[in-house]
Amino acid sequence: MAVCPDAKYRDGQRALEYAKRACELTAWTESQSLGTLAAAYAEIGNFEQAVIWAQKSIKISLKDPNMKDCEMQLELYKQNKPFRFGMLKTN
Protein backbone atom coordinates (compact mmCIF):
# COMPACT_ATOMS: atom_id res chain seq x y z
CA MET A 1 0.00 0.00 0.00
CA ALA A 2 3.00 2.31 0.23
CA VAL A 3 5.41 1.15 -2.48
CA CYS A 4 3.28 -0.06 -5.39
CA PRO A 5 4.28 1.70 -8.63
CA ASP A 6 0.59 2.03 -9.56
CA ALA A 7 -0.92 4.92 -7.59
CA LYS A 8 -4.40 3.42 -7.58
CA TYR A 9 -3.16 0.74 -5.15
CA ARG A 10 -1.36 3.08 -2.76
CA ASP A 11 -2.94 4.26 0.46
CA GLY A 12 -0.35 5.88 2.70
CA GLN A 13 -2.53 6.22 5.77
CA ARG A 14 -3.60 2.59 5.69
CA ALA A 15 -0.03 1.51 4.96
CA LEU A 16 1.10 3.44 8.03
CA GLU A 17 -1.59 1.86 10.19
CA TYR A 18 -0.69 -1.66 9.04
CA ALA A 19 3.06 -1.06 9.30
CA LYS A 20 2.71 0.17 12.88
CA ARG A 21 0.69 -2.92 13.73
CA ALA A 22 3.33 -5.17 12.14
CA CYS A 23 5.99 -3.43 14.23
CA GLU A 24 3.93 -3.94 17.38
CA LEU A 25 3.46 -7.63 16.60
CA THR A 26 7.22 -8.06 16.13
CA ALA A 27 8.09 -5.99 19.23
CA TRP A 28 9.73 -3.33 17.03
CA THR A 29 12.70 -5.67 16.45
CA GLU A 30 12.18 -6.91 12.87
CA SER A 31 14.01 -4.93 10.21
CA GLN A 32 11.52 -5.63 7.43
CA SER A 33 8.62 -4.26 9.48
CA LEU A 34 10.62 -1.16 10.36
CA GLY A 35 11.51 -0.69 6.70
CA THR A 36 7.86 -0.98 5.77
CA LEU A 37 7.05 1.65 8.39
CA ALA A 38 9.68 3.94 6.83
CA ALA A 39 8.14 3.45 3.39
CA ALA A 40 4.69 4.25 4.74
CA TYR A 41 5.93 7.46 6.31
CA ALA A 42 7.57 8.44 3.02
CA GLU A 43 4.34 7.74 1.15
CA ILE A 44 2.46 10.25 3.30
CA GLY A 45 5.26 12.79 2.90
CA ASN A 46 6.76 12.51 6.39
CA PHE A 47 10.34 12.04 5.25
CA GLU A 48 11.81 12.91 8.65
CA GLN A 49 10.13 9.86 10.18
CA ALA A 50 10.94 7.80 7.08
CA VAL A 51 14.65 8.51 7.57
CA ILE A 52 14.49 7.70 11.30
CA TRP A 53 12.77 4.34 10.78
CA ALA A 54 14.91 3.41 7.78
CA GLN A 55 18.02 4.04 9.86
CA LYS A 56 16.64 1.86 12.67
CA SER A 57 15.84 -0.87 10.14
CA ILE A 58 19.39 -0.77 8.82
CA LYS A 59 20.88 -0.78 12.30
CA ILE A 60 19.20 -4.06 13.24
CA SER A 61 19.67 -5.72 9.85
CA LEU A 62 23.43 -5.56 9.52
CA LYS A 63 23.59 -9.19 8.38
CA ASP A 64 20.56 -8.95 6.11
CA PRO A 65 21.35 -9.66 2.44
CA ASN A 66 18.88 -6.91 1.47
CA MET A 67 20.69 -4.24 3.47
CA LYS A 68 21.96 -2.55 0.31
CA ASP A 69 18.34 -2.04 -0.77
CA CYS A 70 17.57 -0.56 2.67
CA GLU A 71 20.46 1.86 2.31
CA MET A 72 19.27 2.90 -1.15
CA GLN A 73 15.77 3.50 0.19
CA LEU A 74 17.22 5.62 2.99
CA GLU A 75 18.97 7.80 0.41
CA LEU A 76 15.64 8.33 -1.38
CA TYR A 77 13.98 9.43 1.86
CA LYS A 78 16.83 11.86 2.58
CA GLN A 79 16.03 13.41 -0.82
CA ASN A 80 12.33 13.64 0.12
CA LYS A 81 11.41 10.94 -2.38
CA PRO A 82 9.19 7.93 -1.72
CA PHE A 83 10.25 4.42 -2.61
CA ARG A 84 8.39 2.47 -5.29
CA PHE A 85 8.78 -1.27 -5.75
CA GLY A 86 11.00 -2.04 -8.72
CA MET A 87 12.87 1.26 -8.77
CA LEU A 88 16.08 -0.06 -7.17
CA LYS A 89 18.62 -1.86 -9.30
CA THR A 90 21.01 -3.88 -7.16
CA ASN A 91 23.23 -6.20 -9.16
TORVEX-592965 format. One record per residue: residue number from 1; residue in three letters; x, y, z of N, C-alpha, C in turn. Coordinates in nm, 3 decimals, always signed. Atoms other than C-alpha are relative to their C-alpha. Example, Ala and Ser with C-alpha at 12.3 -4.5 7.8 and 13.67 -1.06 7.14 Angstrom:
<pts>
+-----+---------+---------+---------+---------+---------+---------+---------+---------+---------+---------+
: num : residuo :     n_X :     n_Y :     n_Z :    ca_X :    ca_Y :    ca_Z :     c_X :     c_Y :     c_Z :
+-----+---------+---------+---------+---------+---------+---------+---------+---------+---------+---------+
:   1 :     ALA :  +0.089 :  -0.119 :  +0.000 :  +1.230 :  -0.450 :  +0.780 :  +0.090 :  +0.120 :  +0.000 :
:   2 :     SER :  -0.082 :  -0.119 :  -0.006 :  +1.367 :  -0.106 :  +0.714 :  -0.077 :  +0.109 :  +0.073 :
+-----+---------+---------+---------+---------+---------+---------+---------+---------+---------+---------+
</pts>
This chain:
<pts>
+-----+---------+---------+---------+---------+---------+---------+---------+---------+---------+---------+
: num : residuo :     n_X :     n_Y :     n_Z :    ca_X :    ca_Y :    ca_Z :     c_X :     c_Y :     c_Z :
+-----+---------+---------+---------+---------+---------+---------+---------+---------+---------+---------+
:   1 :     MET :  +0.080 :  -0.120 :  +0.000 :  +0.000 :  +0.000 :  +0.000 :  +0.085 :  +0.127 :  +0.000 :
:   2 :     ALA :  -0.086 :  -0.118 :  -0.001 :  +0.300 :  +0.231 :  +0.023 :  +0.097 :  +0.003 :  -0.118 :
:   3 :     VAL :  -0.109 :  +0.003 :  +0.099 :  +0.541 :  +0.115 :  -0.248 :  -0.041 :  -0.047 :  -0.139 :
:   4 :     CYS :  +0.046 :  +0.047 :  +0.131 :  +0.328 :  -0.006 :  -0.539 :  +0.022 :  +0.110 :  -0.105 :
:   5 :     PRO :  -0.021 :  -0.101 :  +0.105 :  +0.428 :  +0.170 :  -0.863 :  -0.131 :  +0.060 :  -0.053 :
:   6 :     ASP :  +0.129 :  -0.046 :  +0.049 :  +0.059 :  +0.203 :  -0.956 :  -0.074 :  +0.075 :  +0.111 :
:   7 :     ALA :  +0.059 :  -0.085 :  -0.103 :  -0.092 :  +0.492 :  -0.759 :  -0.138 :  -0.045 :  +0.047 :
:   8 :     LYS :  +0.136 :  +0.039 :  -0.041 :  -0.440 :  +0.342 :  -0.758 :  +0.000 :  -0.103 :  +0.112 :
:   9 :     TYR :  -0.010 :  +0.099 :  -0.108 :  -0.316 :  +0.074 :  -0.515 :  +0.065 :  +0.054 :  +0.126 :
:  10 :     ARG :  -0.067 :  -0.056 :  -0.117 :  -0.136 :  +0.308 :  -0.276 :  -0.101 :  +0.070 :  +0.091 :
:  11 :     ASP :  +0.079 :  -0.067 :  -0.103 :  -0.294 :  +0.426 :  +0.046 :  +0.094 :  +0.020 :  +0.119 :
:  12 :     GLY :  -0.102 :  -0.026 :  -0.101 :  -0.035 :  +0.588 :  +0.270 :  -0.048 :  -0.011 :  +0.142 :
:  13 :     GLN :  +0.052 :  +0.006 :  -0.137 :  -0.253 :  +0.622 :  +0.577 :  -0.026 :  -0.144 :  +0.045 :
:  14 :     ARG :  +0.023 :  +0.142 :  -0.034 :  -0.360 :  +0.259 :  +0.569 :  +0.131 :  -0.074 :  +0.012 :
:  15 :     ALA :  -0.132 :  +0.064 :  -0.006 :  -0.003 :  +0.151 :  +0.496 :  +0.066 :  +0.030 :  +0.134 :
:  16 :     LEU :  -0.059 :  -0.039 :  -0.128 :  +0.110 :  +0.344 :  +0.803 :  -0.065 :  -0.076 :  +0.115 :
:  17 :     GLU :  +0.074 :  +0.073 :  -0.104 :  -0.159 :  +0.186 :  +1.019 :  +0.045 :  -0.147 :  +0.005 :
:  18 :     TYR :  -0.040 :  +0.141 :  +0.005 :  -0.069 :  -0.166 :  +0.904 :  +0.146 :  -0.020 :  +0.036 :
:  19 :     ALA :  -0.143 :  +0.012 :  -0.031 :  +0.306 :  -0.106 :  +0.930 :  +0.023 :  +0.015 :  +0.151 :
:  20 :     LYS :  -0.013 :  -0.015 :  -0.145 :  +0.271 :  +0.017 :  +1.288 :  -0.045 :  -0.127 :  +0.072 :
:  21 :     ARG :  +0.050 :  +0.124 :  -0.062 :  +0.069 :  -0.292 :  +1.373 :  +0.101 :  -0.113 :  -0.017 :
:  22 :     ALA :  -0.102 :  +0.102 :  +0.024 :  +0.333 :  -0.517 :  +1.214 :  +0.118 :  +0.020 :  +0.095 :
:  23 :     CYS :  -0.110 :  -0.029 :  -0.092 :  +0.599 :  -0.343 :  +1.423 :  -0.037 :  -0.039 :  +0.143 :
:  24 :     GLU :  +0.046 :  +0.040 :  -0.134 :  +0.393 :  -0.394 :  +1.738 :  +0.005 :  -0.151 :  +0.016 :
:  25 :     LEU :  +0.004 :  +0.146 :  -0.008 :  +0.346 :  -0.763 :  +1.660 :  +0.139 :  -0.062 :  +0.004 :
:  26 :     THR :  -0.138 :  +0.051 :  +0.000 :  +0.722 :  -0.806 :  +1.613 :  +0.085 :  +0.071 :  +0.105 :
:  27 :     ALA :  -0.066 :  -0.069 :  -0.111 :  +0.809 :  -0.599 :  +1.923 :  +0.103 :  +0.103 :  -0.048 :
:  28 :     TRP :  -0.086 :  -0.105 :  +0.056 :  +0.973 :  -0.333 :  +1.703 :  +0.144 :  -0.048 :  -0.017 :
:  29 :     THR :  -0.135 :  +0.057 :  +0.012 :  +1.270 :  -0.567 :  +1.645 :  +0.027 :  -0.064 :  -0.135 :
:  30 :     GLU :  -0.014 :  +0.066 :  +0.130 :  +1.218 :  -0.691 :  +1.287 :  +0.026 :  +0.105 :  -0.107 :
:  31 :     SER :  -0.043 :  -0.104 :  +0.094 :  +1.401 :  -0.493 :  +1.021 :  -0.097 :  +0.020 :  -0.116 :
:  32 :     GLN :  +0.092 :  -0.014 :  +0.113 :  +1.152 :  -0.563 :  +0.743 :  -0.123 :  +0.082 :  +0.039 :
:  33 :     SER :  +0.116 :  -0.078 :  -0.047 :  +0.862 :  -0.426 :  +0.948 :  +0.037 :  +0.147 :  +0.018 :
:  34 :     LEU :  -0.045 :  -0.138 :  -0.017 :  +1.062 :  -0.116 :  +1.036 :  +0.021 :  +0.068 :  -0.135 :
:  35 :     GLY :  -0.017 :  -0.054 :  +0.135 :  +1.151 :  -0.069 :  +0.670 :  -0.132 :  +0.031 :  -0.066 :
:  36 :     THR :  +0.134 :  -0.024 :  +0.053 :  +0.786 :  -0.098 :  +0.577 :  -0.060 :  +0.125 :  +0.064 :
:  37 :     LEU :  +0.046 :  -0.120 :  -0.069 :  +0.705 :  +0.165 :  +0.839 :  +0.065 :  +0.124 :  -0.062 :
:  38 :     ALA :  -0.070 :  -0.112 :  +0.064 :  +0.968 :  +0.394 :  +0.683 :  -0.063 :  +0.032 :  -0.135 :
:  39 :     ALA :  +0.062 :  -0.021 :  +0.132 :  +0.814 :  +0.345 :  +0.339 :  -0.138 :  +0.063 :  +0.012 :
:  40 :     ALA :  +0.133 :  -0.058 :  -0.021 :  +0.469 :  +0.425 :  +0.474 :  +0.010 :  +0.148 :  +0.037 :
:  41 :     TYR :  -0.019 :  -0.140 :  -0.034 :  +0.593 :  +0.746 :  +0.631 :  +0.038 :  +0.082 :  -0.123 :
:  42 :     ALA :  -0.039 :  -0.071 :  +0.123 :  +0.757 :  +0.844 :  +0.302 :  -0.120 :  +0.020 :  -0.091 :
:  43 :     GLU :  +0.118 :  -0.010 :  +0.088 :  +0.434 :  +0.774 :  +0.115 :  -0.091 :  +0.115 :  +0.042 :
:  44 :     ILE :  +0.087 :  -0.111 :  -0.044 :  +0.246 :  +1.025 :  +0.330 :  +0.077 :  +0.132 :  +0.007 :
:  45 :     GLY :  -0.078 :  -0.123 :  +0.006 :  +0.526 :  +1.279 :  +0.290 :  +0.075 :  +0.037 :  +0.127 :
:  46 :     ASN :  -0.072 :  -0.026 :  -0.125 :  +0.676 :  +1.251 :  +0.639 :  +0.139 :  -0.063 :  -0.013 :
:  47 :     PHE :  -0.132 :  +0.054 :  +0.030 :  +1.034 :  +1.204 :  +0.525 :  +0.092 :  +0.000 :  +0.122 :
:  48 :     GLU :  -0.080 :  +0.001 :  -0.124 :  +1.181 :  +1.291 :  +0.865 :  -0.018 :  -0.133 :  +0.072 :
:  49 :     GLN :  +0.026 :  +0.129 :  -0.065 :  +1.013 :  +0.986 :  +1.018 :  +0.048 :  -0.116 :  -0.088 :
:  50 :     ALA :  -0.047 :  +0.105 :  +0.092 :  +1.094 :  +0.780 :  +0.708 :  +0.149 :  -0.024 :  +0.019 :
:  51 :     VAL :  -0.145 :  +0.012 :  -0.019 :  +1.465 :  +0.851 :  +0.757 :  +0.030 :  -0.067 :  +0.134 :
:  52 :     ILE :  -0.023 :  +0.057 :  -0.134 :  +1.449 :  +0.770 :  +1.130 :  -0.024 :  -0.150 :  +0.000 :
:  53 :     TRP :  +0.034 :  +0.143 :  -0.004 :  +1.277 :  +0.434 :  +1.078 :  +0.085 :  -0.080 :  -0.097 :
:  54 :     ALA :  -0.090 :  +0.071 :  +0.092 :  +1.491 :  +0.341 :  +0.778 :  +0.135 :  -0.022 :  +0.066 :
:  55 :     GLN :  -0.128 :  +0.015 :  -0.070 :  +1.802 :  +0.404 :  +0.986 :  -0.008 :  -0.108 :  +0.107 :
:  56 :     LYS :  +0.018 :  +0.104 :  -0.102 :  +1.664 :  +0.186 :  +1.267 :  -0.006 :  -0.138 :  -0.066 :
:  57 :     SER :  +0.008 :  +0.127 :  +0.073 :  +1.584 :  -0.087 :  +1.014 :  +0.139 :  -0.047 :  -0.040 :
:  58 :     ILE :  -0.136 :  +0.034 :  +0.041 :  +1.939 :  -0.077 :  +0.882 :  +0.084 :  -0.042 :  +0.120 :
:  59 :     LYS :  -0.079 :  +0.029 :  -0.119 :  +2.088 :  -0.078 :  +1.230 :  -0.020 :  -0.143 :  +0.050 :
:  60 :     ILE :  +0.024 :  +0.136 :  -0.051 :  +1.920 :  -0.406 :  +1.324 :  +0.011 :  -0.107 :  -0.108 :
:  61 :     SER :  -0.009 :  +0.099 :  +0.108 :  +1.967 :  -0.572 :  +0.985 :  +0.139 :  -0.007 :  -0.061 :
:  62 :     LEU :  -0.136 :  -0.005 :  +0.052 :  +2.343 :  -0.556 :  +0.952 :  +0.041 :  -0.125 :  -0.076 :
:  63 :     LYS :  -0.034 :  +0.125 :  +0.069 :  +2.359 :  -0.919 :  +0.838 :  -0.102 :  -0.038 :  -0.106 :
:  64 :     ASP :  +0.106 :  +0.026 :  +0.097 :  +2.056 :  -0.895 :  +0.611 :  +0.054 :  +0.015 :  -0.142 :
:  65 :     PRO :  -0.049 :  -0.012 :  +0.138 :  +2.135 :  -0.966 :  +0.244 :  -0.067 :  +0.113 :  -0.078 :
:  66 :     ASN :  +0.069 :  -0.110 :  +0.067 :  +1.888 :  -0.691 :  +0.147 :  +0.039 :  +0.137 :  +0.056 :
:  67 :     MET :  -0.037 :  -0.125 :  -0.063 :  +2.069 :  -0.424 :  +0.347 :  +0.035 :  +0.108 :  -0.102 :
:  68 :     LYS :  -0.033 :  -0.099 :  +0.102 :  +2.196 :  -0.255 :  +0.031 :  -0.127 :  +0.068 :  -0.051 :
:  69 :     ASP :  +0.128 :  -0.059 :  +0.040 :  +1.834 :  -0.204 :  -0.077 :  -0.050 :  +0.097 :  +0.107 :
:  70 :     CYS :  +0.042 :  -0.088 :  -0.110 :  +1.757 :  -0.056 :  +0.267 :  +0.077 :  +0.131 :  -0.004 :
:  71 :     GLU :  -0.083 :  -0.120 :  +0.006 :  +2.046 :  +0.186 :  +0.231 :  -0.040 :  +0.089 :  -0.118 :
:  72 :     MET :  +0.043 :  -0.076 :  +0.116 :  +1.927 :  +0.290 :  -0.115 :  -0.134 :  +0.069 :  +0.027 :
:  73 :     GLN :  +0.128 :  -0.060 :  -0.036 :  +1.577 :  +0.350 :  +0.019 :  +0.023 :  +0.119 :  +0.093 :
:  74 :     LEU :  -0.032 :  -0.108 :  -0.091 :  +1.722 :  +0.562 :  +0.299 :  +0.045 :  +0.124 :  -0.077 :
:  75 :     GLU :  -0.047 :  -0.113 :  +0.080 :  +1.897 :  +0.780 :  +0.041 :  -0.116 :  +0.070 :  -0.071 :
:  76 :     LEU :  +0.119 :  -0.060 :  +0.061 :  +1.564 :  +0.833 :  -0.138 :  -0.074 :  +0.088 :  +0.101 :
:  77 :     TYR :  +0.073 :  -0.074 :  -0.102 :  +1.398 :  +0.943 :  +0.186 :  +0.073 :  +0.128 :  +0.038 :
:  78 :     LYS :  -0.079 :  -0.120 :  -0.030 :  +1.683 :  +1.186 :  +0.258 :  -0.018 :  +0.106 :  -0.109 :
:  79 :     GLN :  +0.025 :  -0.091 :  +0.111 :  +1.603 :  +1.341 :  -0.082 :  -0.148 :  +0.037 :  -0.011 :
:  80 :     ASN :  +0.145 :  -0.025 :  -0.002 :  +1.233 :  +1.364 :  +0.012 :  -0.071 :  -0.067 :  -0.117 :
:  81 :     LYS :  +0.062 :  +0.079 :  +0.106 :  +1.141 :  +1.094 :  -0.238 :  -0.051 :  -0.130 :  +0.059 :
:  82 :     PRO :  +0.050 :  +0.129 :  -0.046 :  +0.919 :  +0.793 :  -0.172 :  +0.064 :  -0.114 :  -0.078 :
:  83 :     PHE :  -0.049 :  +0.120 :  +0.067 :  +1.025 :  +0.442 :  -0.261 :  -0.115 :  -0.067 :  -0.073 :
:  84 :     ARG :  +0.097 :  +0.079 :  +0.076 :  +0.839 :  +0.247 :  -0.529 :  +0.065 :  -0.134 :  -0.034 :
:  85 :     PHE :  -0.050 :  +0.134 :  +0.030 :  +0.878 :  -0.127 :  -0.575 :  +0.050 :  -0.004 :  -0.144 :
:  86 :     GLY :  -0.056 :  +0.016 :  +0.133 :  +1.100 :  -0.204 :  -0.872 :  +0.091 :  +0.112 :  -0.043 :
:  87 :     MET :  -0.082 :  -0.112 :  +0.045 :  +1.287 :  +0.126 :  -0.877 :  +0.147 :  -0.015 :  +0.036 :
:  88 :     LEU :  -0.139 :  +0.022 :  -0.036 :  +1.608 :  -0.006 :  -0.717 :  +0.061 :  -0.108 :  -0.087 :
:  89 :     LYS :  -0.074 :  +0.098 :  +0.080 :  +1.862 :  -0.186 :  -0.930 :  +0.124 :  -0.038 :  +0.076 :
:  90 :     THR :  -0.116 :  +0.046 :  -0.076 :  +2.101 :  -0.388 :  -0.716 :  +0.053 :  -0.127 :  -0.064 :
:  91 :     ASN :  -0.063 :  +0.115 :  +0.066 :  +2.323 :  -0.620 :  -0.916 :  +0.142 :  -0.014 :  +0.048 :
+-----+---------+---------+---------+---------+---------+---------+---------+---------+---------+---------+
</pts>
